[in-house]
Amino acid sequence: MYAANKFIQVNRELRPISFVSRPVLVRISLVLISSFFPFSGATAQQASSPGAAATAATPASATPALIARPPEETPVPLTHEDLISLPVDAASFKVLDAVSGGVEENEKFTRELLQLGWRAGDPVDVWVVLPKGVVNPPVILYLYGYDESLERFKNDRYCERITKGGYAAVGFLAALSGDRFHDRPMKEWFVSELQESLGASVHDVQMVLNYLNRRKDLDLAHAGIFGQGSGGTIAILAAAADSRLKAVDTLNPWGDWNDWLAKSSVIPAAERPSYLKPEFLDKVKPLEPVDWLPKVKATAVRLQFISGIPAVPEESTRKMEAAAAHDTSTVHFTVTRYKDMQNLIEQTDGGKLFDWIKSQLRADSADTGSKAATPSQTKPVQATSASGK
């Protein structure tokens, strides 16, 4: 009963979700944290939250993907986007002004939904949550699995967790995810278009950082990213491309494409042979996180893995861990293994899942101004249990 109660509690804090109702994404029940943090939707989440009344007051216009943009501001066609080049070529995009879907405030944080645009027919909804009373806070980007929605950012408790300690939080969806899947054949989905899904999303991270830098109310000198599942993969690739990401935290990131595509439970059996063909593997090889991990530009990187999760095969986990074990004087890796789901819940209850990345961006205790101190260093990579033993 204790484990069940904790499971529900962590669900409420970390994963309120509304599934996209199309056959391709129904199979998402097999994905890493999808089976791990199932949640019935925003209504149940709001009912369980102490701030449900405030959350329910979010304007209807602030629903992701429903912000109206005047027709004359339709994005111009993309001139060129190199999906296997990690650094973004901003000149390839017509960047539109941000459109606000509404601002909500309480005593602990300010929450705003914005719609950004830089790619034809693909608006990006971005939640920006700012802690109250903090000038130019450090900022953490949150990028969850491809099957996620943005409903968690309507949850007061979740927003309190991620802004606790004086940190800004920014959340959005990867390409071909949730509300960003539209105007595509039903047979296409995140994995079938893996090169596009990853390449476009890595560029999105950089374009979001560009927008945040223009705001002038955040400390982009101390920015990090937390990624789960496919979001963890994108976080690794983005940190290899953009030195503005000083800390990277991942939970069961995908990687080692040959083994992952051959054995991951995310892949439907009927589709697996197509993804093991040389032409498909050749397309995603330039976006192999195992190869890019040693090249990340961040100061600190953490890889977290839950043992026994079929979405990330053991072979892939070992290769990711090995890639993080290279000798470097500039990047410090931490590898954490949770023995099972319950172990993760016990170790991360109460918002502790986000403590590590915050510690890397923590401001000097004597500094009450707008600047954060240099991120604290972690020890060189060691594969440890969740308890550190």
N, C-alpha and C positions, 0 to 999 in steps of 0.2 A: 504493500500500500504506500509506503514511503517513497519507493522508486516511482510509482505511478503518479503520485502527487507532484514530485519534483519534475517529472517529465512534462506534466501539464503546465507547471509554473514556468519552466524554461520556454516551452512553446509560446506561451502568452507574451513573454518578453522578447523573444527573438524571431518568431516566424508567423505572424498573421499573414495569411496568403489567400488569394483567390485564384484558382486555376483557370487558365484560358481554355475555353470549351471548344476544342477541336481535336480530332482523333490523334493527330500527331503528338500533341502535348499531353494527352491522357497518359501515355506511356511514361511520362515523367515520374510516375510513382516509383520507378526503379532508380531514379537518380539519387546520388549521394545523400544529401541532407533532406531531400524531399521525403524519403521514407523515414528519415531520421527526426524531422520536426514537422509532422503533418499538422495542418491547421485548417479549420473549417471556413475561415473568412473574416472579413472586417467586422461583421455584425457581432459574431461571438467574441472577437477580440475586444471590441469597444465595451461590450457588456461586462467584461471581466476587469476592465481598467478603472482605477479610481477616477481618472479624468475622462470617463466616457462621455459625459455631458459636453465638455469642452471640445472633445474630438468630434463629436457628432455635429458640432456647429460649423465644421469646416464647410466653406461655400461649395455649392454644387459645381461651380466653375473650376474648382481645384481638383476635380477628379482627373487622374492621369489620362493623357491622350485626348482630353476633351476641351482643352483651352482653345478658344477660338482665335484664329489669327486672320486679320483682314486679307482678302484675296490678293490685293496688290503686293503683299509681302511674301508671296509664295517663293520658296527658294529657287534660285536658278539652277539649271542642271550642273552636275559635277563635271568638271573638265577632265579630271583624271585622279584616280585614287589607287595607289600601288598597295595592294593588300598584303604583300609580303615584305614591305618595307616598314619597320617598326616606327621610326621617327615620322611624324605627320608632316605633310607638305601643306601648310595652312593656305598657301596661295591657290590650292586646288578647290577651295571652298568659298562660297559666298556666305559670310557670317551675318545672320540676322540679329536684330536687337532682341533682347530677352523680353518675353511677355509673361507678366505675373498672373497667376491664377488665384491670388489671395494671400493675405498675411494673417497669421494667428499668433497671439501672444498670451503668455501666462507668467507667473512670477519666476519661472525657472528658465524659460527659453522662448525664442521667437522662431516660428516655423513658416516657411514660404515655399510654395510650389511655383516653379518657373518652367516655361517652355523655351528651349534653345533650338536653333536651327542652323545647320551648315551643310546638310546633304539633302538633295532633292527627294521629297516625299518621305522623309524620315525625321520628323521632329523628335526631340529628346526631352522628356520630362525630368526635371531635376528638383529634388527637395533640398533646401538649404535650411539647416537648423542651427541657430546661434545661441550660445549660452548668454543669459542675462548678466549684465554688469562686467563684461570682459571686453576690453578693447583689443581689436586685432588678434583674436584667438588663433592658436594652431588649428589646422584643419585636417580631418580624416575623411577620405572618400570610402564609401561602402558599396561594394559590388557583389551581389549575391548570385546564386545559381541561375542558369538560363530559364528555369521554370518559374521564377519568382515574379511577384507583383511588387508594387511600391506601397502596399497597404500598411506595412509596418511603420512607415513614417507618419501615419495618422495616429499612432498609438502614443499617448502621453508618457506612459511608463518607459517605453523603448526610447523615446526622445530624451527623457531625463537621464537614462543610462548612458547614452552615447555622448551627451554634452556634459556629463558630470565631470567636475574637475576643471572646467573652463575650456572645453574643446568644441569647435564647430564641426558639424557633421553634414556631409553631402552625399545624397544617394540618387542613383539612377540605374536604368536597366541596360544590359548589353544588347548589341544588335541581334535581331531575330529572336528577341525574348519578349514574353508577355504582350503588352500593348504595342510593342514595336514590331510585332509580327503582323503584317497586313499587306494586301495586294501581292501575295505570293501564291504559287500553286500549293495545294494541300500536302503534296508529297515532300515538299521542302521543309526543313527544320534546322535547328541549331547545328546538329552534327552533320547532316547531309551537306550543309554549306559551311563546313568548319573553317575553311580558309577565310571566307568572308566574315563569318561571325566573330572570329578572333581578331583578324586584321582591322576590320572597321571599329571594333570595340576598343582596341588599343589606341587607335586614332581618337576615338571619342574621349577617352580619359585625358588625353593631352589637350583636346579642345575645351573640355570642362575646366581644366586647370587654367587655360588661357582666359576663359570667362571669369573665373574666380580672381585671377590676378587683376583684371580690369576693375573689379568691385572696390578695391582699396580698403576693405574692412576686415581682411583676413591676413594672417601671417603665412604667406606662401613660402617663406624661408623654412618653415617647419610644417611640411605637409606629408601625410602618409596615406596608405590605402590598405583596407581590409577586404579580402576577397574569399568567397566560399565556393567550392566546386569549380565550375567553369569560370566563375568570377576570380578565383584564386589564380588560375592560369593567366587570365587577362592581366591581373595585377603584376605577376612576374614579368610578363612581356613588356608591359607599360613601364615598369621600373628599369628595364634594360634600355628603354628608349629615352626616358626623361629623368634627368637628374633632380628635378624638383621634388620627386618622391623620396623622402629621406628614410622612411620606414615602411616595410611591407609585411603584412601579417596574412597568412593563408590558412584555410581549414580544408583539408582533403582536396588540394588542387589537382586537376587533371594533368596528365603528362605522360611521356614515353608512349607516343602514339601507336607504335606497332603493337605493343602488348595491351595498351588500353583499349584500342579498337577491337582487338581480338578477344578480350576477356571481360570487359566492363559490362555490368548488368544494365547500364544505360542504353546499350545498343540492342535494338530488337533483333532477334535471331534471323528473321527473314531479310533484314537489310545488311547484316554483318559482312557477307561475302563482297558486297559492293565496296565497302570501306577498306577492305584488305587488298584491293587491287593496286598494283604499282602506281597507276596514274593518280589515284586518290591519295595514297601515301606521299607521293612526290609533291603534291600540292600543299600538304600541311607540314612537310619536313622543315621548311624555313621558319615555321612557327612552333618549333619544338622547345618547350620550356626546359627540358633537361639540358639542352645546349645553351640556352640563354641564362640560366640561373647563375653561372659563374661570371656573367657579364653585367649583372644588375648594378645600377649606379647608386643604390640606396646605401645608407650607413648600416642598417640592420635589417635582417630578413628572418622571419620565423615560418617554418613549415610545421603544421599540425596535422597528424593523421590519426584516424580512428581505426584500429585494427579490426579486420573482419568485415569491413563495409564493401560489398560486392561492386559498388560503382567505381571504386579505385582498386584494381587488382594489386596483390602484394608485390608482384614483380615491378609494377610501375612505382609503387611507394619506395621500394629499395633504390631504384634508379634515381628518383628525385632526391632522396636522402644522400646518395653518393655524389650527386652533382653539387650539393650544398657543402660537401666536405673538402672542397679544394682549399689550398693555402692562399690566403689573401690578407693583406695588411689594411685594407680599406673597408671591406664588407664583413660583418660579423653575423654568422648564421646560428640560429637556434632551431633544433628539431625536437618536437614533442610528440610522443606516442601515447594515445589513450587506449587502454586495453579493450574497451568496448564503449557502447553508447552511454551506459550508466556512469562510467568513469568520467566521461566528458561532462555530463550533466552535474555530477558532484563537484568537479573542479572549476566549472565556469558559472555556477549558480550566482544570481544576484548581479549580473553584469560583469563578472570577472573576466569573461572572454575578451573584453576590450582593454583590460588593464595593461597588457604587455605593450601594445602599440602606443597607448597614451604615455607609458613610461619612457618610450623612445623620443617622444616629442615634448616631454615635460619641461616647463619653464623653470628656470633657476628659482629656488625658494625665496631668494632675496629680491627677485625682480617682479615688481607688480605692474610693470608697464606693458607695452604692446609686443615686446620681443620675447621669444622663447629662447631658452638656453640650448647649447649644443646637445643633440640627443645623447642620452646615456648609452654607454657601450654594453653590449652583452658579451658573454664569453664566446670564444670560437665554437663552431658547431660541435654539438655532442648529441647523440641520440639518447634522450632521456624518457623516462616514464612521466606521466602527468604529475606525479608526486615529486619528480626530480631525483628519484632514486635509480 
